[in-house]
Every structure is written in C-alpha cells, then in structure tokens.
Amino acid sequence: MLDKLKSIEEKFEALNEEICLPEAMSDIEHYRKITQELKKLTPIVEAYREYKKAQDDYDGAKELLDSSDKELREMAKEELDESKDRLESLRDKLKILLIPRDPNDDKNVIIEIRGGAGGEESALFANSLFRMYSMYAEAKGWKSEVLSANPTELGGFKEISFMISGDGAYSRFKFESGVHRVQRVPETESQGRIHTSTVTVAVLPEADEVDVQINPADLQIDTFRSSGAGGQHINKTESAIRITHIPTGTVVECQDERSQYKNKDKAMKILRSRILEAERTKRSEEIAGERRMQVGTGDRSERIRTYNFPQGRVSDHRIGLTLYKIEAIMNGDLDEIIDALITADTAEKLRAE
C-alpha cells in the first residue's frame, strides 16, 4: 500500500508542475483533465502526508523511550500511544481512499421513474418520488430538468425522466435503482384502506457524446403530435419526437417542449445514457467470477425500499435500515439513507480486497 501511495504522491507533484506550464494552460480540455485528476488525488495525498507525519512522530517517540529522563520517557510513551492510534485511523482511511472510484461518480444523473403495480396510486407515488428527489437536489444546490413526462389526469406520472446536474450527483443517487414500494391510504380511496403499490426507479449517469458513439444511420426518428394531460399546445403541432436506436431496439420519446429541436436534444440525452448503462451492465455481467455488489447492483426488479405511511417508517431492505421519519424523507431529507448505503457499499468493497 505504501509503495502505491508514494507513486500517487509523485504523480500528484508532477501534475502540479504540469498545470503551471504555458502549454497546459493554453489547452482548455487538457487543463480541465489535469484539474479533475488533481481533485481526485488531493484527499489521498493529504491523508498520506498526514500518515507519514504520524509515522515520524511514532518513530521519534519510540527512540525517546530509552531516555534516562523519567519525565521524558512518560511524555514519549504518551506520544507513542497517540501516534499509534492516529496511524491505525489513517491506515483505515487510506484503504478506503484507495478503493477504485466509480468513473461515473462525478457525472450528472438521469433518473427515470415509472409507475408499477397499483394503477393511479402508483402514478401518484411516482410523482411523490419525483418531488422527493427534486427537493433533495435543490437542498444540494443542484439543478433539476424534466426531460420527458407522461402525466395522468389526477397529477401523477405514468413515467417521468429528469436530469439532475451537479458535482457528484450520480455518486449520491446511484443506489436508488430498483423497485420502491409504498403502503398508504390512496388519495383516490374513500374507504380508508391501506393499499400497496410499486414504482420502478432507474438511475443512469449522463453520457457525453464522447462516451457513446451513435451512428445517425442507426436512428429512426419519428415526429408526432403531443398528447397527455394539460398544455395549450397539445395536439396542435408535431413537435413530439420518438427516436429508435435500431441496433439495440431502444426507444425514447420526448414531447414536453414546444420545439421539435429541444425535444430531440432531450431524447438524445436519454438515449445515450440508456445505451451507456446497457453496455456497462453487460460488461459487469461478462466478467467471470466478479463479485456482485450486494448494495449497488442496480437491479430494476429488486425491491429495495418500502415507504409505510401509517407507521411513518421507511425501510431499506438491502442494508436493514429503518427510519421513522417518513415526512422528512419525502421532503428530500435523504442524506441518512444515502450515507448508510455508501458506507455499506464501501465495507463490501473492503471485504473483497
């Protein structure tokens, strides 16, 4: 581990020198890549330098244990114990920092929510989840943008796709993929009976054009008139777009904007991200003997969480976490759940090392 850390520190110092060169500063894209790499390496290098300082303190205190001065020996013993604890803590921290990062962690994220079992109540809960994620993004200072939506007459969504833009957005949302179950008395239910409904969430890192090369010849693009609840321009112009990626059979529709061009741009964002995610999933499944992450499989058929409104609780089934603060969670207070998922995922990766 120490050899690896020394190599990282040398790379860090070389990048710091390179970024000051005129040729680096004149190439915006190259300069951006260096700054991103430095940002990733900085916490590792800082912890490593702190570790080396603690090691020096430990070695220095150890030498003083042989001193003839009793008071000095006592001080050295105290310093030795403190340095030893600090070394162990920093060693654990460095192990975590050296776990390979998900290359998508810093990307924007596209979230797709679809109603599942439960009819209109499922569509209403899809809207509740959209609101929850939007409020969480707002609290983080991130921007939300609806890419595509299929609303219902009662204010729910049969499906909705939206992008959240912000530094590290994907790293915070990536464990939300799967089936979310809700147990509550529906707004549409007059008898006061508790219904169980489900909603499916898919989380995709935003794919840049350089991430996914799409041949225009592989696309079938159709225009049609918008349909659905609300909007004065509905059914008046053929601004809605349907894009079919012929090689994979992936179909994306977008009809939220009045402009055909804007709808096409949004549809292409979703299409690129879906193709990138499909390729990533295929690669991970093809790697023989690779450990399947218990927390982060992103399996859309897996029931990951239950929201029980009568009992005021939210339970994440993957890590056995139950919180009795459903109102706060539905208002976007997700950090406790997300932090617990990240901790569990990190522990799983450490066990696999």
N, C-alpha and C positions, 0 to 999 in steps of 0.2 A: 504493500500500500504506500509506503513512504517513497519508494522509487517512482511510483506513478504520480504522487503529489509533487515531487521535485520536478518531474517532467512538465507537469501542468504549470508550475510556477515559472519555469524557463520560457514556456510558450507565452504566458501572460506578459512577462517582461519584454519579449520580442515583439508582441503585438503593440505594447505601449510605445515602443520605439518606432514601429512601422507607421502608426497612426499619425505621428508627427511629421512624416516625410511629405514633401510637396506633392509627389505623385499620388499618394493615398488620398490626400485632401482634395485633389482635383477630380478624382473619380468618385462620384457620389455613391454609386452602388457598392463599390469596393469599401468605401469609408463606412457605409451602413453595416456591411457584413462584419467589419472589424469591431465596431462598437457593440454589435449584438454578441459577438464572441467574448469580448471583454466583460460584458454584463453577466454572461453565464459563468465565466471563470472567477470573477471577483469574490463571491462568497466562499468559494473553495480555497482560493489563495489566502484570503484573510484568516480563515479558520486554520489553515496550515501554518501560517506565520505565528498565530497565537499558540498553536501546538508546539512549535519549535521554541518559542519563548518559555512555555511551561516546562519543556524538557530541559532547557538550560537552567531554569530555577531549581528543578529537581536535582540535576547533577551537582549544581553548586551547593545545595543544602546537604546532599549526601557526603560531600567532601568535608563539610564542617562538623559532621558527626564525630570525627576523630579529634576534634579540638580539645585542648586541655582545659579550656574555659567552660565551666558548667553552664553558665547562663547562655553562652553562645551555642552550646550543644542543644539546650532546650529550645532556643529560637530556631535552630536548624531542623530539629525534629518536627516542630510545628509547621515550618515552611515545607518540609518534605511531605507531610500528610496533605497539606493544601494542594501542593503541586501534583501529587499522585491523583487526587480526586479530579483536579482540573484536566489532567492528561486523559483519564478514563472518559470524562464527559466529552472532551474534544475528539477523542478517537471515535466515539459513537456518532458524534455529529458529522465527522468526516466520512464515515462509512455511508451515511445517508446521502451526503452531498455527492459522493462518487457513484451513486446509482445512476445508470444512464437515463437521461431525461427523455421524455416523450417529445420528439421533434415538433409535434403539433401544439404543445402546451401554450406557446405564446400567440397562437393564431386566434382570429375571430372565430365565432362559432355559429353554426346554423342549427336551430332546434326545430324539429318537426313534431307536432302534436296531433294525434289522430284519435277520434272517438272510437271506443271499442264496444264491449258489451254494455247494454244499458240504455240504448236509444237516446232520447233527448237529454236525459240526465247525464249521460256520458259526454255529450256535446257541451253541456253547461260546465261540466268539470274540466273539460279541455280548456274552456275559457278561464276557469279559475287558475289552472296551472300556468297558462299564458300570462295572466296578471301577476302570479307569484314570481315567475322568472323575470318579468319586466321590472317589478319593484326591486328585486334583488340587484338587477343590473343597474338600475337608477341609483341605488344606495352605494354601488361601487364606482359611480361616475362613468359608467359605460353607456353607449348609445344602442337603442333598440330600433329595428326597422322591419316592418312586416314585408315579407317577400311574396307570399301567396296565402289567401284565406278563402275558406268555403263556409260562410256563416249560416246559422239557422235562424228561423223566424223569431225564436224566443231568446236570442242573444248568445247562443252557444256557437261552437265551431265543430263541423264535421272533421275538418282538418285545418291546420294553420302552420305555415312555415315562416320563421322570422330569424333575422341575424342580430347577434349581439356583438358589437365591436368594442374592443378594449384590450389592453395589455394583459395577457394571461387568461382571457375569457374561457378558452377551451379547457384549460387546466382545472377550472372551478366547476365547469358544467359536465365534464366528460363522463361522470359516473351516474348521470341521470337517465341514460338509455335503459329502456325496459318498460314493463307494464306497471302502471300506477293504479292502485285500487282505492276506491272511495266508498265509504259506508256512511250514509246520511239520509235524512228525510228530504226527498227531492222538492224543489220549489213547485213542481207540477203535481205533487201528490197531496190530495186533500185528506186522505185517511191517516196521515201521520205515521206511515210505516217506513221503516228503515230499508233502503234499497242498497244493493251492492252493484257498482258499475266499475268499468275499467277504461283506462286511457293509455295509449301507447306513445312513448316518447322516443325519438331518435335524435342523437346528438352527433353532428358532423363538423369537423374542422373546416373552415373556409378554404377552398382550394384556389390557389392562384393559377393563372394561365400557364405558368412555367411548371406547375405541379402536374397538370393533366393536359396532355396534348390531344385536342379533339379535331379530327378532320371534318371540315364543313360538309364534305360529301357524305359523311356518315349521319348527317342530321336530316330529319324530315320535320319541317316547320309548317304548322297549320295555324291559320288565324280564324277566329270565330267571335261571335258577339258574347259579351259578358252576360252572366246570369247569376242569380242569387238574391239575397235579401238586401234591399236598400240601394241608394246611389242613383242620382238622376240620369247618369249616362248609361245605365244598364240597358242592354239590348239596342242601343242606338248606333253604335259603331263597332266594327270588327277589330277592336283593339286587343282582345284577349289572344294569348299565344299558347300553343301546345307544341313542345319540342320532343321528338322521339329520337333517342340515340339508337340507331338501327343495330349496331353490333351487340349491344347489351340488352336492348329492349327497354331501357329506362325511359319513362315518360314523365315530363314535368309540364304542368300548366300554371299560367300566371295571368290574372285578369284584374288585379287591383288598381292598376294605373290607367288613366285615360289614354296615355301614349303607348302605342304598339312597341316603340323602341325601348321604353322603360320596362315594359313587361318582358320583352325579350332579354334585356340585360339581367333582370332579376332571375328569370328562368334559367339562364346560362350559369348563374352563380350556384343555384341549387343543383343543376345537372353536374357541374364539375365536382362539387363536393360529394354528391352521391357516388359518382364513378370512383373518386379517390378513396372513399370509405369502403366501397366494394372490393377494390384492389388490396387495401390494407387488410381487410378481413380474410381475403383469400390467401394472402401471403402468410398471415399468422397461423392459419389452419394447415398450410402446407409444410410448415417447419416441423419435422418429425421429432417427437418427444419433447417439444417445447411445453413448459408448464403453462397451463391455462390460469390466468389470473382469476382468483376467486371473487375479487371485488370488481375488477374492471373489464369483464368480458364484453359488456355492451350488448348482450343478447336481448333482442327486442321481444322475445317470447317469455322472458324471465320476469316473474312478478317480484319486483324489487321493494315496493313500499306500499303501506296501507295508511290511508287517512281516515280515521274513525272520528267523525264529528260528535256523536252522542257522548263518547268518552273523552273527547278533547285530546286525543293522542295521535301521534304519527310514529309508525314503526318502520324501520328499515330492516328488511329481513336478511340481507346479506351479512350484516355485522351485528345483528341482535340488539340494535339501538332503538329505544322507545322514549319519546319525549312528550310530555303533557303540556304542550304549548302550541296547539294547532292554529289558533288565531294568529299568533305572531309569525308562524311559519308560512301560513297562507298570505301574509302581508310582506313576504320576502325575507324573513329572518332565517336564512338557510345556512349561515356560517357554521353552526354547531354540527349539523349533519354532514356538510361537505368536508369540514376539518377531520371529523371522525372517519369518513371514507378514505381520505387521503392518508391518514395515519395507518389505517388497516392495510391499505394497498402497499405502503412503504414497508410495513412489517413483513408482509408476504414476500416482497422482493428481497428483503434482507435474509429471510429464511432460505431463499432459493440460491443465495450467493455461495 
